[in-house]
Amino acid sequence: MVEYNLHAYAGYDIPFAKQDNQSLGWEFFSFSELNIEKTLNETVSLGLGNQLYLKQAIFEEAENVFQIAHSGSLYAKLRIK
C-alpha cells in the first residue's frame, strides 16, 4: 500500500491589520506525507513513513525565510484477532 498526502497553504498579511514590528509579505507552507506499507502475512505488516514540512516567506521589509524539516520512520503493525 502506498499513501500520499499533501496540504499546501498561502497567506498574505493584511496591511491595515499589521502590527508596528511586523513586515508585510507572503507566506507559503506545505506538509506532505508518504507512507509505504507491505503486508507480510495475515498478522504482520512493515512500513516506512516520511513527513516533510516546507515554508517560504517573502517579506517586503524583512529578511526572507526558508525552512525545511524532514522526519522518517520505520514501523511494524501487528494484528491481534
Secondary structure, DSSP 8 states (H G I E B T S, - for coil): -EEEEEEEEEEE--GGG--TT---EEEEEEEEEEEEEEE-SSSEEEEEEEEEEEEEEEESSS--EEEEEEEEEEEEEE---
